Amino acid sequence: MQRIMKHFKTVALMSVVLLGCEVSDFDLQDNPNYLTPESADPEYLLNEIQYLFQSVMARMILNTDDVMRYEAMTDTYADVVSVSVLDGEWESYYEALNNSKTIEALAENDETLLFHNAINKLLMGYLTVTMVDYLGAIPYSEAAIPSEYPNPGLDSGPEIYQLVLEDIDQAIEDIEASTFNFSTDLFYGSDKDKWIAFANSLKLKILVQTRLASSEIGVSDPVLEINALLEKNLIDKESEDFQYTYATIEEPESRHRYFQRGYVSGFGQYMGNYFMFMLKDYKNIRDPRLRYYLYRQSDSNPFGIPPYSTCPQESNVDYCYIGDFYRGLDHGENRTGYGDNEERTVYGLYPGGGTFDEDQFNGAPDTSTHLDGAGILPLLTTSFVKFLRAEAALMLGTNDNPEILLEEAIQASMDKVLDFGNVDSEYEATSEDVEAYMNEVLFNYNNVATDEQKLDIIITEYYLAAFGNSTEAYNAYRRTGYPSNIQVPIDNDNPAFPRSFPYSSNAVEINSSLTQKRNTERVFWDNNPEGFIK
């Protein structure tokens, strides 16, 4: 696998050089960096799309980790969700879209490319709805055709969602009809059944994501649509999980970005106190995933340095320090940089490929890691799909039992995390730990009065299971408002939460069809009121 990854990364990096970086220069009438069907190799292009796909998704997740309290936000929303935050992601997305359109053109008259084009449509569909979920309307139908549309106009979110749904249906047909494989499929190894399970699950994700605005994407009866999907092949076992697997290679850098942040040099961020509290103290039993998710670098007393030395006496600080050497910061705490980089809690074994916490209390760059950065990017897993199904069953009345799906979703997450890295330690979680955790969640679920309270429990567990994919948490928070106890920035009781991200500042400067937007503008499926979330 490492040899394959090294070859793939080398090809991908070469393609970046060959294609150039001016892919978002919409002023060019005839962009020489854009490949044409006559000059393109479909295998090469699909390799590049896979590379760009995982890169964009990983960076989007990093952009949202602090917004969603997995990492501590040490600034304001306006600063962390700025007009330049998506510059690189925007450029990479439109490079991928150009490659995607080229593959589609090549496949029109070549049935040996049916499977290539199906994978292309599914990867770009996932990436495109993610861009809409972050930005709202974006250039799409006119984009990546600079000779015809040097300043491509905006397509609305609902229009794009409908096009993606059509592409998913077409991709399923093409997979079923295809007789040729794609030789460097990094997700499913050309397993067509798994790609179909992913396609159906992506469609389910879209239908649940838009359940408050179904009619806008042309879905008059989402219950009927979801019930039909429940009869089809969905992601429901770990071998079908849609994820990207990293390697241990340093040159070119192929390790998980969490590993790069925490283990290559001193950790420059802080883990979020709210997230750590939810794992450690929110329930009567500690979350069995705690030692897998987080690694403590030090067992020294934190109260000798700011902000810990003063925050216990400050009324606006909710957590300050949650104890047991889990050293992070509250949401919105801006007192940082006290030379404690190798004493802070960092990312652990899952999903970043770091180390399992066995009370080593060594600095992360000096500790012996379990996977050396060969972590995963969990994108659409069995657990995520079951949480989405639980939400649909509870709030829409689909043909599922929300309590059973909640239990199965948590179990799927526990199985995935606790089996990750083949830990053999006296500190590893036991089946009894998982059972006790599950019993408490289900007891709480069955002892609240309303569906909204039940949904709060479902989404809170989704939040905890989604560590490593804050995009899922960000979408669920805007859609539902849960977890309801999520920490508000400590220096602002009424912040302007970023209901979307601004356009790339570079793109706005280049494309005359774009006007910069505020990060308080809501995407089409978020019809909740202003101030709904903080």
C-alpha positions as CSV (number, residue, x, y, z in Angstrom):
1,M,0.0,0.0,0.0
2,Q,2.8,2.4,0.8
3,R,4.4,1.9,-2.6
4,I,1.0,2.6,-4.3
5,M,0.5,5.7,-2.2
6,K,4.0,6.9,-3.0
7,H,3.5,6.4,-6.7
8,F,0.0,8.0,-6.5
9,K,1.3,11.0,-4.7
10,T,4.2,11.4,-7.1
11,V,1.8,11.3,-10.1
12,A,-0.6,13.7,-8.3
13,L,2.2,16.2,-7.6
14,M,3.5,16.0,-11.1
15,S,0.0,16.7,-12.4
16,V,-0.2,19.8,-10.2
17,V,3.0,21.0,-11.8
18,L,1.9,20.2,-15.3
19,L,-1.5,21.7,-15.0
20,G,-0.2,24.8,-13.3
21,C,-1.7,26.8,-10.5
22,E,-3.6,29.5,-12.4
23,V,-6.7,27.3,-12.7
24,S,-9.0,29.9,-11.3
25,D,-8.0,32.7,-13.7
26,F,-11.4,33.1,-15.2
27,D,-10.2,36.2,-17.2
28,L,-8.3,33.9,-19.6
29,Q,-10.2,33.4,-22.8
30,D,-8.2,30.3,-23.7
31,N,-6.6,28.9,-20.6
32,P,-3.5,26.7,-21.7
33,N,-3.5,25.0,-18.2
34,Y,-6.8,23.3,-18.9
35,L,-6.6,19.9,-20.6
36,T,-8.8,19.0,-23.5
37,P,-10.2,15.6,-24.3
38,E,-7.6,15.3,-27.2
39,S,-4.7,15.8,-24.8
40,A,-5.9,13.9,-21.7
41,D,-5.3,10.5,-20.2
42,P,-8.4,9.5,-18.3
43,E,-6.5,7.3,-15.7
44,Y,-4.2,10.3,-15.1
45,L,-7.1,12.7,-14.7
46,L,-9.0,10.5,-12.3
47,N,-5.8,10.0,-10.2
48,E,-5.6,13.8,-10.0
49,I,-9.3,14.1,-9.1
50,Q,-8.8,11.6,-6.2
51,Y,-5.8,13.5,-5.0
52,L,-7.6,16.9,-5.2
53,F,-10.7,15.4,-3.6
54,Q,-9.0,14.2,-0.5
55,S,-6.9,17.3,-0.3
56,V,-9.9,19.7,-0.5
57,M,-11.9,17.7,2.0
58,A,-9.0,17.4,4.5
59,R,-8.5,21.2,4.4
60,M,-12.2,22.0,4.7
61,I,-12.3,19.8,7.8
62,L,-9.3,21.6,9.3
63,N,-11.0,24.9,8.6
64,T,-14.0,23.8,10.6
65,D,-12.4,21.9,13.5
66,D,-12.1,25.1,15.6
67,V,-15.5,26.4,14.6
68,M,-17.0,23.1,15.8
69,R,-14.9,23.1,19.1
70,Y,-12.9,20.0,18.4
71,E,-9.9,22.3,18.4
72,A,-10.1,25.4,20.5
73,M,-10.9,28.6,18.6
74,T,-8.4,31.1,19.8
75,D,-9.7,34.0,17.8
76,T,-13.1,35.2,16.7
77,Y,-15.4,33.7,14.0
78,A,-14.8,36.6,11.8
79,D,-11.0,36.0,11.9
80,V,-11.1,32.2,11.5
81,V,-13.8,32.3,8.7
82,S,-12.2,35.0,6.7
83,V,-12.3,35.9,3.0
84,S,-9.0,34.2,2.4
85,V,-9.6,30.9,4.3
86,L,-10.8,29.0,1.2
87,D,-8.5,30.4,-1.4
88,G,-6.6,27.2,-1.9
89,E,-9.6,24.9,-1.6
90,W,-11.5,27.0,-4.2
91,E,-8.6,26.8,-6.7
92,S,-8.3,23.0,-6.2
93,Y,-12.0,22.5,-6.5
94,Y,-12.1,24.1,-9.9
95,E,-9.0,22.3,-11.1
96,A,-10.9,19.1,-10.2
97,L,-14.0,20.3,-11.9
98,N,-12.0,20.9,-15.1
99,N,-10.6,17.4,-15.0
100,S,-14.1,16.0,-14.3
101,K,-15.6,17.7,-17.3
102,T,-12.7,16.3,-19.5
103,I,-13.3,12.8,-18.2
104,E,-17.0,13.2,-18.9
105,A,-16.3,14.3,-22.5
106,L,-13.9,11.4,-23.0
107,A,-16.5,8.9,-21.7
108,E,-19.3,10.0,-24.1
109,N,-18.0,7.8,-26.9
110,D,-16.0,5.2,-25.0
111,E,-17.8,2.6,-23.0
112,T,-14.5,1.4,-21.5
113,L,-14.7,4.6,-19.4
114,L,-18.1,4.1,-17.9
115,F,-16.7,3.1,-14.5
116,H,-14.1,5.9,-14.6
117,N,-16.8,8.4,-15.3
118,A,-19.1,7.0,-12.6
119,I,-16.3,7.4,-10.0
120,N,-15.6,10.9,-11.3
121,K,-19.3,11.9,-11.0
122,L,-19.5,10.5,-7.4
123,L,-16.3,12.1,-6.2
124,M,-17.2,15.5,-7.8
125,G,-20.8,15.2,-6.5
126,Y,-19.6,14.8,-2.9
127,L,-17.1,17.6,-3.3
128,T,-19.6,19.9,-5.0
129,V,-22.4,19.6,-2.4
130,T,-19.7,20.2,0.2
131,M,-18.8,23.4,-1.6
132,V,-22.5,24.4,-1.7
133,D,-22.9,23.5,2.0
134,Y,-20.0,25.9,2.9
135,L,-20.6,28.7,0.3
136,G,-24.2,28.5,-1.0
137,A,-24.3,29.5,-4.7
138,I,-21.1,28.9,-6.7
139,P,-20.1,29.0,-10.3
140,Y,-20.8,25.5,-11.7
141,S,-22.4,25.0,-15.0
142,E,-20.3,27.8,-16.7
143,A,-17.2,27.1,-14.6
144,A,-14.0,25.6,-16.0
145,I,-14.9,26.6,-19.6
146,P,-12.8,29.9,-19.7
147,S,-12.9,30.2,-23.5
148,E,-16.7,30.5,-23.3
149,Y,-17.2,31.9,-19.8
150,P,-14.3,34.0,-18.6
151,N,-16.4,35.2,-15.7
152,P,-18.7,32.3,-14.9
153,G,-22.0,33.1,-13.2
154,L,-23.4,31.6,-10.1
155,D,-25.7,28.5,-10.0
156,S,-28.0,28.4,-6.9
157,G,-27.5,25.7,-4.3
158,P,-30.8,23.9,-5.1
159,E,-29.9,23.9,-8.8
160,I,-26.5,22.3,-8.1
161,Y,-28.0,19.8,-5.7
162,Q,-30.5,18.6,-8.3
163,L,-27.7,18.2,-10.9
164,V,-25.6,16.2,-8.4
165,L,-28.6,13.9,-7.7
166,E,-29.0,13.3,-11.4
167,D,-25.3,12.5,-11.6
168,I,-25.6,10.0,-8.8
169,D,-28.4,8.2,-10.5
170,Q,-26.4,8.2,-13.8
171,A,-23.3,6.9,-12.0
172,I,-25.2,4.0,-10.5
173,E,-26.4,3.0,-14.0
174,D,-22.9,3.3,-15.4
175,I,-21.4,1.2,-12.7
176,E,-23.9,-1.5,-13.3
177,A,-23.3,-1.4,-17.0
178,S,-19.5,-1.1,-16.8
179,T,-17.2,-4.0,-17.7
180,F,-13.8,-2.3,-17.2
181,N,-12.1,-1.3,-13.9
182,F,-10.1,1.7,-12.8
183,S,-6.6,0.5,-11.9
184,T,-5.7,3.0,-9.1
185,D,-9.0,3.3,-7.2
186,L,-7.8,4.4,-3.8
187,F,-11.2,4.2,-2.1
188,Y,-12.7,0.8,-3.0
189,G,-10.2,-1.0,-5.2
190,S,-12.7,-1.0,-8.1
191,D,-15.3,-2.9,-6.1
192,K,-18.5,-1.9,-7.9
193,D,-20.8,-3.0,-5.1
194,K,-19.1,-0.7,-2.6
195,W,-19.3,2.2,-5.0
196,I,-23.0,1.6,-5.4
197,A,-23.4,1.5,-1.6
198,F,-21.6,4.8,-1.4
199,A,-23.7,6.3,-4.2
200,N,-26.9,5.4,-2.4
201,S,-25.5,6.6,0.9
202,L,-24.5,9.9,-0.6
203,K,-28.0,10.3,-1.9
204,L,-29.4,9.6,1.6
205,K,-27.0,12.1,3.1
206,I,-28.3,14.7,0.6
207,L,-31.9,14.0,1.4
208,V,-31.4,14.2,5.1
209,Q,-29.2,17.3,4.7
210,T,-32.0,19.1,2.9
211,R,-35.0,17.7,4.9
212,L,-36.0,21.3,5.9
213,A,-36.0,22.4,2.2
214,S,-36.8,19.3,0.2
215,S,-39.1,21.0,-2.3
216,E,-36.2,23.4,-3.3
217,I,-34.3,20.4,-4.8
218,G,-37.4,19.0,-6.5
219,V,-38.1,16.3,-3.9
220,S,-41.8,16.4,-3.0
221,D,-41.8,13.4,-0.8
222,P,-38.4,12.8,1.0
223,V,-39.9,10.0,3.1
224,L,-40.8,8.1,-0.1
225,E,-37.3,8.7,-1.5
226,I,-35.5,7.7,1.7
227,N,-37.7,4.6,2.2
228,A,-36.7,3.5,-1.3
229,L,-33.1,3.9,-0.5
230,L,-33.5,1.8,2.7
231,E,-34.3,-1.1,0.4
232,K,-31.1,-0.7,-1.5
233,N,-27.4,-1.3,-0.9
234,L,-26.2,1.3,1.7
235,I,-23.0,1.6,3.6
236,D,-23.7,-0.6,6.6
237,K,-20.4,-2.4,7.5
238,E,-16.9,-1.1,8.0
239,S,-15.5,-2.6,4.9
240,E,-17.8,-0.3,2.9
241,D,-16.8,2.9,4.8
242,F,-16.0,5.7,2.4
243,Q,-12.6,7.0,3.7
244,Y,-9.2,8.0,2.5
245,T,-6.2,6.2,4.0
246,Y,-2.9,8.0,4.4
247,A,0.6,6.6,4.3
248,T,3.7,7.0,6.4
249,I,5.8,8.6,3.7
250,E,7.4,11.9,4.5
251,E,8.6,12.9,1.0
252,P,6.2,13.7,-0.6
253,E,4.3,14.3,2.6
254,S,1.6,11.6,2.7
255,R,0.8,11.5,6.4
256,H,-2.5,12.5,8.1
257,R,-2.7,16.3,8.7
258,Y,-3.4,15.7,12.4
259,F,-0.2,13.8,12.6
260,Q,1.7,16.5,10.9
261,R,0.2,19.0,13.3
262,G,0.9,17.1,16.5
263,Y,3.8,14.8,16.0
264,V,6.2,16.3,13.5
265,S,7.0,19.4,15.7
266,G,5.4,21.1,18.7
267,F,1.6,21.2,18.6
268,G,0.7,24.7,17.5
269,Q,-3.0,24.4,18.4
270,Y,-5.1,23.5,21.4
271,M,-7.8,20.8,21.7
272,G,-11.2,22.2,22.6
273,N,-12.1,22.0,26.3
274,Y,-15.8,21.5,25.4
275,F,-15.0,18.4,23.2
276,M,-12.7,16.9,25.9
277,F,-15.3,17.6,28.6
278,M,-17.9,15.8,26.5
279,L,-15.7,12.7,26.3
280,K,-14.4,12.7,29.8
281,D,-17.1,14.1,32.1
282,Y,-20.4,14.6,30.4
283,K,-21.7,11.1,31.2
284,N,-21.3,8.9,34.2
285,I,-18.8,6.8,32.3
286,R,-15.9,8.1,30.3
287,D,-16.2,7.8,26.6
288,P,-14.4,4.6,25.6
289,R,-12.9,6.4,22.7
290,L,-11.2,9.0,24.9
291,R,-7.7,7.5,24.9
292,Y,-7.9,6.7,21.1
293,Y,-9.0,10.2,20.2
294,L,-6.6,12.2,22.4
295,Y,-3.0,11.9,23.6
296,R,-1.7,13.7,26.7
297,Q,1.8,14.9,26.4
298,S,2.5,15.9,30.0
299,D,1.5,15.2,33.6
300,S,2.8,18.6,34.9
301,N,0.6,21.0,36.7
302,P,-0.8,23.5,34.2
303,F,-1.5,26.3,36.7
304,G,1.9,27.8,36.6
305,I,1.3,29.5,33.3
306,P,-1.4,31.7,31.8
307,P,-4.3,31.4,31.1
308,Y,-4.6,28.5,33.6
309,S,-3.1,30.6,36.4
310,T,-5.9,33.1,36.2
311,C,-8.9,31.4,34.5
312,P,-10.2,29.6,37.6
313,Q,-11.2,32.9,39.0
314,E,-12.8,34.3,35.8
315,S,-16.5,34.0,35.5
316,N,-16.7,33.9,31.7
317,V,-14.4,30.9,31.5
318,D,-16.5,27.7,31.4
319,Y,-13.9,24.9,31.8
320,C,-10.4,26.4,32.1
321,Y,-8.9,23.0,32.8
322,I,-10.9,19.8,32.9
323,G,-8.4,17.8,34.9
324,D,-6.4,14.6,34.5
325,F,-3.8,16.5,32.4
326,Y,-6.2,17.1,29.5
327,R,-4.8,20.5,28.6
328,G,-6.8,22.5,26.1
329,L,-8.6,25.8,25.9
330,D,-12.1,27.1,26.0
331,H,-13.9,28.2,22.8
332,G,-12.8,31.7,22.1
333,E,-9.9,31.8,24.6
334,N,-7.3,34.0,22.9
335,R,-4.5,33.8,25.5
336,T,-2.0,31.5,23.8
337,G,1.6,31.0,23.0
338,Y,3.2,30.3,26.4
339,G,5.8,27.8,25.3
340,D,3.7,24.8,26.4
341,N,3.4,23.2,22.9
342,E,4.7,19.8,24.1
343,E,2.5,19.8,27.2
344,R,-0.9,20.3,25.5
345,T,-3.2,17.5,24.7
346,V,-2.9,16.5,21.0
347,Y,-4.6,14.3,18.5
348,G,-4.3,10.6,19.3
349,L,-4.4,7.4,17.5
350,Y,-7.7,7.8,15.7
351,P,-8.1,9.1,13.1
352,G,-4.7,10.8,12.6
353,G,-2.4,7.8,13.0
354,G,-0.8,9.1,16.2
355,T,-0.4,7.2,19.4
356,F,-2.7,5.6,21.9
357,D,-2.7,7.2,25.4
358,E,-1.2,4.8,27.9
359,D,-0.2,7.5,30.4
360,Q,3.2,7.8,28.7
361,F,3.2,11.6,29.2
362,N,6.0,12.1,26.6
363,G,6.1,14.9,24.1
364,A,4.3,13.8,20.9
365,P,7.3,14.4,18.6
366,D,9.3,12.1,20.9
367,T,6.8,9.4,21.5
368,S,6.6,6.1,19.7
369,T,3.5,6.3,17.6
370,H,1.4,3.4,16.6
371,L,0.7,4.2,12.9
372,D,3.3,6.9,12.1
373,G,0.7,9.1,10.5
374,A,-1.1,6.4,8.5
375,G,-4.5,7.6,9.7
376,I,-7.8,7.9,7.8
377,L,-10.1,10.7,6.6
378,P,-13.5,9.4,7.6
379,L,-15.9,10.8,5.0
380,L,-19.1,8.7,5.0
381,T,-18.9,5.8,7.4
382,T,-21.3,3.1,8.6
383,S,-21.7,5.1,11.8
384,F,-22.5,8.4,10.0
385,V,-25.0,6.7,7.7
386,K,-26.8,5.2,10.7
387,F,-27.0,8.5,12.5
388,L,-28.5,10.1,9.4
389,R,-31.0,7.3,9.2
390,A,-31.9,7.7,12.9
391,E,-32.5,11.4,12.3
392,A,-34.7,10.7,9.3
393,A,-36.7,8.1,11.2
394,L,-37.3,10.4,14.1
395,M,-38.0,13.6,12.3
396,L,-39.5,12.4,9.0
397,G,-41.1,9.1,10.0
398,T,-39.2,6.9,7.6
399,N,-39.3,3.1,7.8
400,D,-36.5,2.8,10.4
401,N,-36.5,2.7,14.2
402,P,-34.5,5.7,15.5
403,E,-33.6,4.1,18.8
404,I,-32.2,1.0,17.1
405,L,-30.3,3.1,14.6
406,L,-28.9,5.3,17.4
407,E,-27.6,2.2,19.2
408,E,-26.2,0.7,15.9
409,A,-24.6,4.0,15.0
410,I,-22.7,4.3,18.4
411,Q,-21.7,0.6,18.2
412,A,-20.3,1.1,14.7
413,S,-18.3,4.1,15.8
414,M,-17.0,2.2,18.9
415,D,-16.0,-0.8,16.7
416,K,-14.2,1.4,14.2
417,V,-12.3,3.5,16.8
418,L,-11.5,0.7,19.3
419,D,-10.2,-1.6,16.6
420,F,-8.1,1.1,14.9
421,G,-4.4,0.4,15.1
422,N,-4.7,-3.0,16.8
423,V,-4.1,-1.6,20.3
424,D,-2.9,-4.2,22.9
425,S,-2.8,-2.4,26.2
426,E,-4.1,-2.6,29.7
427,Y,-5.6,0.8,29.0
428,E,-7.7,-0.2,26.0
429,A,-11.5,0.0,26.3
430,T,-13.5,-3.1,27.0
431,S,-16.8,-4.4,25.7
432,E,-18.1,-3.7,29.2
433,D,-17.1,0.0,28.9
434,V,-19.0,0.2,25.6
435,E,-22.1,-1.5,27.0
436,A,-22.2,0.8,30.0
437,Y,-21.8,3.8,27.7
438,M,-24.6,2.6,25.4
439,N,-26.9,1.8,28.3
440,E,-26.6,5.4,29.6
441,V,-27.3,6.9,26.2
442,L,-30.3,4.7,25.6
443,F,-31.6,5.4,29.1
444,N,-31.4,9.1,28.5
445,Y,-33.0,8.7,25.1
446,N,-36.0,6.8,26.5
447,N,-36.5,9.3,29.4
448,V,-36.9,12.6,27.5
449,A,-40.3,13.9,26.6
450,T,-40.0,15.3,23.1
451,D,-38.7,14.3,19.7
452,E,-36.5,17.4,19.7
453,Q,-34.8,16.2,22.9
454,K,-34.3,12.8,21.4
455,L,-32.8,14.5,18.3
456,D,-30.5,16.4,20.6
457,I,-29.2,13.1,21.9
458,I,-28.8,11.6,18.4
459,I,-26.9,14.6,17.1
460,T,-24.7,14.9,20.2
461,E,-23.6,11.3,19.7
462,Y,-23.1,12.0,16.0
463,Y,-20.9,14.9,17.0
464,L,-18.7,12.7,19.2
465,A,-18.5,10.0,16.5
466,A,-17.7,12.5,13.8
467,F,-14.2,13.4,15.3
468,G,-12.0,13.8,12.2
469,N,-14.8,15.1,10.0
470,S,-16.0,18.4,11.4
471,T,-17.8,19.0,8.2
472,E,-20.5,16.5,9.3
473,A,-20.7,18.2,12.7
474,Y,-21.0,21.7,11.0
475,N,-23.8,20.6,8.8
476,A,-25.7,18.9,11.6
477,Y,-25.3,21.9,13.9
478,R,-26.7,24.3,11.3
479,R,-29.5,21.9,10.4
480,T,-30.6,21.0,14.0
481,G,-29.0,23.4,16.5
482,Y,-27.5,20.4,18.4
483,P,-25.6,19.6,20.5
484,S,-27.7,22.0,22.6
485,N,-25.0,22.4,25.3
486,I,-22.3,23.4,22.9
487,Q,-20.0,26.0,24.3
488,V,-20.5,29.7,23.2
489,P,-17.4,31.8,22.8
490,I,-16.3,32.9,26.2
491,D,-15.7,36.5,25.2
492,N,-19.1,37.0,23.4
493,D,-22.5,35.7,24.5
494,N,-24.1,36.7,21.2
495,P,-21.6,36.0,18.4
496,A,-22.3,36.0,14.7
497,F,-21.9,32.2,14.0
498,P,-20.6,31.5,10.5
499,R,-23.7,30.0,8.8
500,S,-21.6,29.8,5.6
501,F,-18.0,30.7,4.5
502,P,-17.1,33.7,2.3
503,Y,-16.0,33.3,-1.3
504,S,-12.3,33.0,-2.0
505,S,-10.9,36.6,-2.0
506,N,-8.8,35.7,-5.0
507,A,-11.8,34.4,-7.0
508,V,-13.8,37.6,-6.2
509,E,-10.9,39.7,-7.4
510,I,-10.7,37.8,-10.7
511,N,-14.3,36.9,-11.5
512,S,-16.5,39.9,-12.1
513,S,-19.6,37.8,-11.7
514,L,-18.8,37.3,-8.0
515,T,-19.6,39.7,-5.1
516,Q,-18.3,38.9,-1.7
517,K,-20.8,37.5,0.8
518,R,-21.0,37.7,4.6
519,N,-20.3,34.6,6.6
520,T,-23.7,35.0,8.4
521,E,-25.6,34.3,5.1
522,R,-27.4,30.9,5.3
523,V,-27.2,28.2,2.7
524,F,-30.5,27.2,1.1
525,W,-31.2,24.2,3.3
526,D,-30.5,26.1,6.5
527,N,-33.9,27.9,7.0
528,N,-33.4,28.2,10.8
529,P,-33.7,31.7,12.2
530,E,-30.9,34.2,12.8
531,G,-29.2,33.6,16.1
532,F,-30.3,30.0,16.1
533,I,-26.8,28.8,16.8
534,K,-23.7,30.3,18.4
